[in-house]
Amino acid sequence: LRETRSASGQRRRKAAKQLQVVEAFRRSGNKPEWMVLTVLPVLPPDLRPMVQLDGGRFATSDLNDLYRRVINRNNRLRHLLEIEAPAVIIRNEKRMLQEAVDSLIDNGRRGRAISISGNHKLKSLSDMLRGKQGRFRQNLLGKRVDYSGRSVIVVGPELKLHQCGLPRRMAVELFKPFIMRRLIEQGLTHNIKSARRLVERNKPEVYDILEEVVKEQPVLLNRAPTLHRLSIQAFEPVLIDGSAIQIHPLVCAAFNADFDGDQMAVHVPLSKAAVKGAREIMLSTHNMLLPSSGEPIITPTLDMVLGCYYLTTVIPGAKGEGTIFGSSEEAKLIYELGYIDLRAEIEVRKQQENGQKIKTSVGRIIFNDILPPELGFYNKAIDKSSLKQIVTDCYKLL
């Protein structure tokens, strides 16, 4: 109280905080002595094992060493109290016991960390809980599951949007029970044991059956960290050679994926309801819009944008500039014969514009030929934002 009245600046703020803690204790009815451990809980032996190695040596958990230190110092303190040792020795032993307990709970938090055999820092109770390899994240929040695999991703530009390339070796392991059932149904083997043996020997008939199985079975691809709904999507697998999973380049934005060593996990939906949900809700072709804003997430990128921009820009003074054509087909024919440049500004009579002449280029005519006629004629240089707008219009109008 004296410090809150007389002190100034930092010391006053610190004293005020301490006063708040005391007031909170008083109001809540808690007692400060309840915060102090008088009995130390001991972890069950299963969670701090000791295993015998070859040659009669033992490997033990670090916790056993930390508990041993606490027990030894506690026994030594008890003996010193019994023989009525000098107060300075007892005080020093109490301090060492407190340090042993502190190291058991969180090694290295207070003072120098306890380590053995060189630089190996002993793993305390807090170390077992915290971090990516800790009990919460490793065992409670994340578990290993059956019918799943993991591999590096590479680009598969020849795939359709709803397809992914699945390595054959991985697919055999993922769909092993499905393959074994088909082998028995087709009379190629008579029991599960011989079916498993057939699969493990990689017989040609196994891969023939695998081709049939994957046609009916979508798979889920997940890229960690799974931050939004589009981080897990369903795809129809296409069997490929090699060890890497192939994905279509346009789904990279949804997964926030690139091809510099990213990994993805594969999961197989098992029940009929799960397969139906994967096909009707989770398939990548059904997830083209962002759930947050409704904007398209699947839009052309990189060299696709560059190609469209190159095709639709106009160069002043290019070969054939100012030529007038009666139709788009006539303009394309003259371009193919080499009389006009792809990006020269020309005049073309368009049926969509009631036969009016419009200034455009052969490149823009070619670009618009691939678009549905309901979208109209895009007579401008197409950049990334324009492509995004075209995809939006396509989705809304069609």
Secondary structure per residue as TSV (DSSP state, phi and psi in degrees):
chain	resnum	aa	ss	phi	psi
A	1	L	-	360.0	-40.1
A	2	R	H	-61.1	-40.0
A	3	E	H	-68.1	-36.2
A	4	T	H	-66.4	-27.1
A	5	R	H	-86.7	-42.3
A	6	S	H	-96.7	-37.2
A	7	A	-	-71.7	167.4
A	8	S	-	-135.8	158.3
A	9	G	T	67.4	-130.2
A	10	Q	H	-60.7	-44.9
A	11	R	H	-63.6	-35.9
A	12	R	H	-67.8	-42.1
A	13	R	H	-64.0	-40.7
A	14	K	H	-63.8	-42.9
A	15	A	H	-64.7	-38.0
A	16	A	H	-64.3	-39.2
A	17	K	H	-64.8	-42.6
A	18	Q	H	-62.8	-37.6
A	19	L	H	-65.8	-37.0
A	20	Q	H	-62.7	-40.1
A	21	V	H	-63.5	-45.7
A	22	V	H	-61.0	-43.1
A	23	E	H	-64.3	-39.2
A	24	A	H	-63.8	-40.4
A	25	F	H	-61.1	-44.5
A	26	R	H	-64.6	-44.3
A	27	R	H	-68.9	-39.2
A	28	S	H	-79.5	-14.5
A	29	G	T	82.3	5.7
A	30	N	-	-79.1	154.8
A	31	K	-	-114.2	137.4
A	32	P	G	-57.7	-31.7
A	33	E	G	-66.5	-18.9
A	34	W	G	-69.3	-18.9
A	35	M	G	-80.6	-8.1
A	36	V	S	-102.3	129.7
A	37	L	-	-74.4	126.1
A	38	T	S	-108.7	-24.1
A	39	V	S	-121.4	126.4
A	40	L	-	-94.8	117.7
A	41	P	-	-67.4	147.1
A	42	V	-	-115.5	130.8
A	43	L	-	-65.9	140.9
A	44	P	-	-58.9	148.8
A	45	P	G	-59.2	-30.1
A	46	D	G	-60.2	-29.0
A	47	L	G	-91.7	-3.8
A	48	R	S	-138.1	65.9
A	49	P	-	-71.7	163.3
A	50	M	E	-129.7	121.9
A	51	V	E	-119.4	144.9
A	52	Q	E	-87.5	131.6
A	53	L	-	-97.9	173.6
A	54	D	G	-64.0	141.6
A	55	G	G	88.7	10.7
A	56	G	G	81.9	2.2
A	57	R	-	-83.8	163.6
A	58	F	E	-122.0	142.4
A	59	A	E	-109.8	130.7
A	60	T	E	-131.0	157.7
A	61	S	-	-69.7	147.5
A	62	D	H	-59.8	-30.2
A	63	L	H	-60.9	-34.7
A	64	N	H	-61.6	-39.2
A	65	D	H	-64.1	-42.0
A	66	L	H	-67.7	-41.0
A	67	Y	H	-64.8	-39.1
A	68	R	H	-61.0	-41.0
A	69	R	H	-61.1	-44.0
A	70	V	H	-61.8	-46.4
A	71	I	H	-63.2	-46.0
A	72	N	H	-60.6	-45.5
A	73	R	H	-70.2	-34.8
A	74	N	H	-66.0	-43.4
A	75	N	H	-64.6	-38.5
A	76	R	H	-66.0	-40.3
A	77	L	H	-63.8	-41.7
A	78	R	H	-60.4	-43.3
A	79	H	H	-63.5	-41.6
A	80	L	H	-64.1	-38.1
A	81	L	H	-66.9	-37.1
A	82	E	H	-66.7	-38.0
A	83	I	T	-89.3	3.9
A	84	E	T	55.0	57.3
A	85	A	-	-69.6	163.8
A	86	P	-	-58.3	150.7
A	87	A	H	-60.0	-36.4
A	88	V	H	-64.9	-36.9
A	89	I	H	-70.1	-41.9
A	90	I	H	-63.6	-42.0
A	91	R	H	-62.7	-41.2
A	92	N	H	-64.9	-39.8
A	93	E	H	-67.5	-37.4
A	94	K	H	-63.2	-40.8
A	95	R	H	-62.7	-42.0
A	96	M	H	-66.2	-37.6
A	97	L	H	-64.0	-42.0
A	98	Q	H	-62.8	-40.3
A	99	E	H	-64.1	-38.0
A	100	A	H	-64.7	-40.6
A	101	V	H	-68.0	-42.1
A	102	D	H	-59.5	-42.8
A	103	S	H	-66.1	-35.5
A	104	L	H	-63.9	-41.8
A	105	I	H	-77.7	-46.1
A	106	D	S	-152.0	94.7
A	107	N	T	-68.9	127.1
A	108	G	T	93.3	-9.2
A	109	R	T	-68.5	-40.6
A	110	R	S	-120.8	111.7
A	111	G	S	79.7	-161.2
A	112	R	S	-80.4	138.4
A	113	A	-	-70.4	142.1
A	114	I	-	-77.9	129.1
A	115	S	E	-138.0	154.3
A	116	I	E	-126.8	161.1
A	117	S	T	43.5	64.5
A	118	G	T	90.3	-123.8
A	119	N	T	-102.0	11.6
A	120	H	E	-75.4	107.8
A	121	K	E	-77.9	131.3
A	122	L	-	-67.2	139.3
A	123	K	-	-87.5	115.5
A	124	S	-	-88.9	-178.8
A	125	L	H	-60.6	-41.7
A	126	S	H	-64.3	-39.1
A	127	D	H	-63.7	-32.0
A	128	M	H	-70.1	-24.6
A	129	L	H	-94.0	-37.5
A	130	R	S	-84.8	162.2
A	131	G	S	83.6	179.8
A	132	K	T	-66.1	-35.8
A	133	Q	T	-90.1	5.2
A	134	G	S	-73.5	172.5
A	135	R	I	-60.4	-39.8
A	136	F	I	-68.7	-56.4
A	137	R	I	-74.6	-34.6
A	138	Q	I	-80.3	-42.1
A	139	N	I	-109.9	-33.9
A	140	L	I	-92.0	-45.0
A	141	L	S	-85.0	-29.5
A	142	G	-	-127.7	129.2
A	143	K	-	-128.2	154.3
A	144	R	-	-76.1	139.4
A	145	V	-	-125.7	152.9
A	146	D	S	-73.7	168.0
A	147	Y	S	54.2	44.5
A	148	S	E	-142.5	157.6
A	149	G	E	-148.4	174.4
A	150	R	E	-150.0	138.7
A	151	S	E	-160.0	168.0
A	152	V	E	-69.9	148.3
A	153	I	E	-102.5	144.2
A	154	V	E	-132.0	164.3
A	155	V	E	-77.6	143.1
A	156	G	-	-129.6	78.6
A	157	P	T	-67.0	-18.8
A	158	E	T	-83.9	-6.7
A	159	L	S	-75.6	155.2
A	160	K	-	-81.3	165.0
A	161	L	T	-59.8	-31.9
A	162	H	T	-94.5	11.4
A	163	Q	E	-113.3	154.9
A	164	C	E	-137.3	147.9
A	165	G	E	-86.6	121.0
A	166	L	E	-113.2	123.1
A	167	P	E	-58.4	138.4
A	168	R	H	-57.9	-43.8
A	169	R	H	-61.5	-39.3
A	170	M	H	-68.5	-41.6
A	171	A	H	-62.8	-39.1
A	172	V	H	-60.0	-41.2
A	173	E	H	-72.1	-40.9
A	174	L	H	-65.0	-41.9
A	175	F	T	-102.3	20.4
A	176	K	H	-53.4	-48.1
A	177	P	H	-62.9	-35.9
A	178	F	H	-64.8	-42.7
A	179	I	H	-65.2	-43.6
A	180	M	H	-61.8	-39.9
A	181	R	H	-63.4	-43.4
A	182	R	H	-64.3	-39.2
A	183	L	H	-59.9	-41.0
A	184	I	H	-70.8	-41.8
A	185	E	H	-61.7	-38.4
A	186	Q	T	-85.1	1.9
A	187	G	T	75.2	13.7
A	188	L	S	-75.7	-20.1
A	189	T	-	-152.2	165.8
A	190	H	S	-114.0	-15.5
A	191	N	S	-147.1	171.5
A	192	I	H	-64.8	-38.4
A	193	K	H	-61.8	-46.9
A	194	S	H	-71.2	-31.0
A	195	A	H	-65.0	-42.7
A	196	R	H	-62.3	-41.0
A	197	R	H	-62.5	-39.3
A	198	L	H	-64.1	-42.2
A	199	V	H	-66.0	-43.5
A	200	E	H	-67.3	-24.1
A	201	R	T	-86.8	-0.1
A	202	N	T	55.7	48.8
A	203	K	-	-69.5	150.0
A	204	P	H	-57.1	-36.6
A	205	E	H	-64.8	-25.1
A	206	V	H	-63.6	-43.1
A	207	Y	H	-72.6	-29.7
A	208	D	H	-64.8	-43.3
A	209	I	H	-69.0	-36.6
A	210	L	H	-58.9	-40.5
A	211	E	H	-58.5	-40.2
A	212	E	H	-69.9	-41.0
A	213	V	H	-64.2	-44.5
A	214	V	H	-70.5	-18.0
A	215	K	H	-65.8	-31.0
A	216	E	H	-95.5	-8.0
A	217	Q	-	-122.9	108.1
A	218	P	-	-74.3	161.0
A	219	V	E	-124.5	155.6
A	220	L	E	-101.8	133.7
A	221	L	E	-110.0	133.7
A	222	N	E	-129.2	130.8
A	223	R	-	-114.2	122.2
A	224	A	S	-79.3	145.1
A	225	P	S	-78.1	137.4
A	226	T	-	-82.9	87.2
A	227	L	-	-91.2	-24.7
A	228	H	S	-147.2	178.1
A	229	R	G	-58.6	-35.1
A	230	L	G	-76.5	-0.3
A	231	S	G	-76.6	-12.9
A	232	I	E	-124.5	119.0
A	233	Q	E	-135.4	157.5
A	234	A	E	-97.4	146.3
A	235	F	E	-141.0	155.3
A	236	E	E	-89.9	122.6
A	237	P	E	-74.7	141.5
A	238	V	E	-118.3	123.0
A	239	L	E	-71.7	131.8
A	240	I	E	-132.8	162.2
A	241	D	S	-84.2	164.5
A	242	G	S	98.1	-171.2
A	243	S	S	-121.7	-2.2
A	244	A	S	-103.1	147.3
A	245	I	E	-81.1	134.3
A	246	Q	E	-101.7	136.3
A	247	I	E	-129.2	155.3
A	248	H	-	-68.7	138.2
A	249	P	G	-61.0	-26.3
A	250	L	G	-77.8	-14.8
A	251	V	G	-89.7	-0.5
A	252	C	H	-61.4	-39.3
A	253	A	H	-62.0	-40.5
A	254	A	H	-64.1	-39.7
A	255	F	H	-85.3	-8.6
A	256	N	T	54.3	43.7
A	257	A	-	-103.9	150.9
A	258	D	-	-138.1	179.1
A	259	F	S	-111.5	44.3
A	260	D	S	-106.0	25.7
A	261	G	S	116.2	8.1
A	262	D	-	-59.7	148.3
A	263	Q	E	-117.9	152.3
A	264	M	E	-133.9	150.1
A	265	A	E	-100.8	144.4
A	266	V	E	-112.0	135.5
A	267	H	E	-129.2	143.5
A	268	V	-	-104.7	116.7
A	269	P	-	-70.1	133.3
A	270	L	-	-100.8	-49.5
A	271	S	S	-74.7	162.4
A	272	K	H	-62.9	-37.8
A	273	A	H	-65.2	-40.0
A	274	A	H	-66.8	-41.1
A	275	V	H	-64.5	-42.6
A	276	K	H	-62.6	-44.7
A	277	G	H	-62.9	-40.1
A	278	A	I	-63.3	-43.1
A	279	R	I	-70.1	-42.1
A	280	E	I	-90.9	-24.1
A	281	I	I	-117.8	-42.7
A	282	M	I	-95.8	-7.3
A	283	L	B	-60.1	141.2
A	284	S	G	-60.7	-29.9
A	285	T	G	-70.7	-14.3
A	286	H	G	-96.9	2.7
A	287	N	-	-126.8	55.7
A	288	M	-	-89.6	-13.2
A	289	L	B	-113.1	147.6
A	290	L	-	-70.1	130.9
A	291	P	T	-63.5	-26.7
A	292	S	T	-74.6	-42.0
A	293	S	T	-124.6	-12.8
A	294	G	-	81.7	1.7
A	295	E	-	-76.0	153.5
A	296	P	B	-69.8	134.9
A	297	I	S	-98.2	-23.6
A	298	I	-	-97.6	95.5
A	299	T	-	-133.3	152.8
A	300	P	-	-60.1	146.1
A	301	T	-	-137.2	169.0
A	302	L	T	51.1	-121.0
A	303	D	H	-68.8	-21.1
A	304	M	H	-65.9	-42.4
A	305	V	H	-65.7	-43.2
A	306	L	H	-59.9	-43.6
A	307	G	H	-62.5	-44.8
A	308	C	H	-64.8	-39.9
A	309	Y	H	-66.1	-44.1
A	310	Y	H	-60.1	-41.7
A	311	L	H	-66.2	-34.1
A	312	T	H	-104.4	-0.2
A	313	T	-	-82.1	154.5
A	314	V	-	-113.4	133.8
A	315	I	-	-107.1	120.0
A	316	P	T	-62.8	138.7
A	317	G	T	78.2	12.2
A	318	A	-	-72.2	162.4
A	319	K	T	-59.9	127.4
A	320	G	T	87.2	11.3
A	321	E	T	-62.8	137.2
A	322	G	T	86.7	-3.4
A	323	T	-	-66.5	142.1
A	324	I	E	-108.8	135.0
A	325	F	E	-126.2	150.0
A	326	G	S	-80.9	-20.4
A	327	S	S	-157.6	166.0
A	328	S	H	-64.5	-39.1
A	329	E	H	-62.5	-40.2
A	330	E	H	-63.3	-42.5
A	331	A	H	-63.2	-42.1
A	332	K	H	-66.4	-37.4
A	333	L	H	-64.6	-45.5
A	334	I	H	-63.6	-36.4
A	335	Y	H	-64.1	-43.1
A	336	E	H	-64.8	-28.9
A	337	L	T	-79.3	-8.8
A	338	G	T	89.6	15.4
A	339	Y	S	-87.3	-21.0
A	340	I	S	-132.2	157.6
A	341	D	-	-84.1	153.1
A	342	L	T	-58.8	-35.0
A	343	R	T	-111.9	21.2
A	344	A	-	-79.4	142.6
A	345	E	-	-77.9	123.1
A	346	I	E	-128.6	170.0
A	347	E	E	-113.5	131.5
A	348	V	E	-132.8	138.3
A	349	R	E	-84.3	122.0
A	350	K	-	-109.8	132.9
A	351	Q	T	-64.8	-35.3
A	352	Q	T	-64.0	-25.9
A	353	E	T	-99.1	30.8
A	354	N	T	57.7	37.9
A	355	G	T	76.6	6.5
A	356	Q	-	-72.5	151.7
A	357	K	E	-83.5	137.5
A	358	I	E	-126.3	147.4
A	359	K	E	-87.0	121.8
A	360	T	E	-152.5	-160.2
A	361	S	-	-141.8	163.0
A	362	V	H	-62.5	-36.9
A	363	G	H	-59.0	-43.0
A	364	R	H	-68.2	-34.9
A	365	I	H	-63.8	-45.4
A	366	I	H	-62.2	-42.4
A	367	F	H	-62.0	-44.2
A	368	N	H	-72.5	-21.6
A	369	D	H	-61.8	-30.2
A	370	I	T	-84.2	-11.3
A	371	L	S	-88.0	150.2
A	372	P	-	-61.2	140.1
A	373	P	G	-60.7	-25.2
A	374	E	G	-63.0	-21.5
A	375	L	G	-79.9	-11.7
A	376	G	-	83.4	-168.6
A	377	F	-	-108.0	117.9
A	378	Y	-	-88.6	103.0
A	379	N	-	-105.5	64.5
A	380	K	S	-158.0	167.6
A	381	A	-	-69.0	127.6
A	382	I	-	-95.9	113.7
A	383	D	-	-108.3	-167.7
A	384	K	H	-63.1	-44.1
A	385	S	H	-66.4	-35.9
A	386	S	H	-65.2	-40.7
A	387	L	H	-63.1	-39.6
A	388	K	H	-62.6	-40.6
A	389	Q	H	-66.5	-37.9
A	390	I	H	-63.3	-43.0
A	391	V	H	-62.7	-41.8
A	392	T	H	-61.5	-48.2
A	393	D	H	-59.6	-43.3
A	394	C	H	-58.1	-45.8
A	395	Y	H	-68.1	-40.1
A	396	K	H	-74.5	-43.7
A	397	L	H	-82.3	-29.2
A	398	L	-	-110.5	360.0
